[in-house]
Amino acid sequence: MSSNPYTKIMAKNRLPEELKKFGNIFDSLSRRHGTYYIFQDFLDLSINAWSLDYKMDLVAIRKKYTEKERQLFGQLIHETIHILDRMIVSDNDFYDVFGTFYEANSLTNKHFAQFFTPLHVCQLMAQLTLDKEAQNFNDPCCGSARFSLASNSVKPGMFHSLIDIDFTCARMSALNLMYHGIHGIVICDNGLFAGKEFKGAFIVNRWLPYTKVPQIEFEPNVNRAYSYIRKKLGIVENENPKGNPRTEPDINRNQEVANFIVNSKTNQISLF
């Protein structure tokens, strides 16, 4: 927890105008509990609001915060939706509330230790590299899913498979996909070695075309998570020389996904 008021002022002054109200609400909580910990609980509560099976300790949350503070978390979620409503005017618009706020705090708080590719650079990259026939988007180091959002703004409707080793990034990405109406999965794992550091996965908007309701499903099983990607990407199960389905451990089949997204020989990323 930071006790330096100058640090807080610096972080707040670096927020863009559209995030100022969000920052004011956030500061009301962080003054007592610390910026990093409030952000973690905000991500968890945001996912829990849109998920029926996300495992988090709500009892501990209720004990940690007063009733007024719990209401402030609700205001943060409400303000997130308002920001996106203001910033996304057309189908080609997108905005990263979570990553933008995270970066502002990275300048003054050691726990926020990452910076992501600027939004306009992501959009330019998507416009230059996106294959018009692409059906899938892959990113083995997705950060807050900015490149995913940019690609969706150029070509909506693709299935997005995202991986990041950082659980904070995985949660930000899942929320960004959900709020932007993108169907995909976000796996918290090592993008090069499947299953090595798996912490869970989020299947996003699976039923959106049918229910018209955004949703995040938490998947704690590593094999089911990678199986979902394999089916969506059309990765065919290998067979042994006799033509029978192979019986190697699931972890080897999971690695097929990692090798599909990142070529293990050339280390080139297969984005589309």
Secondary structure, DSSP 8 states (H G I E B T S, - for coil): ----HHHHHHHHHTS-GGGHHHHHHHHHHHHHH-HHHHHHHHHHHHHHHT-SS----HHHHHHHS-HHHHHHHHHHHHHHHHHHHHH--STT----HHHHHHHHHHTT-TT-------HHHHHHHHHHH--TT--EEEESS-TTTHHHHHHHHHSTT-EEEEEES-HHHHHHHHHHHHHTT--EEEEES-SSSTTTT--EEEEESTTHHHH----EEEE--HHHHHHHHHHHHT----B-TTSSB----HHHHHHHHHHHHB-TTT--B---
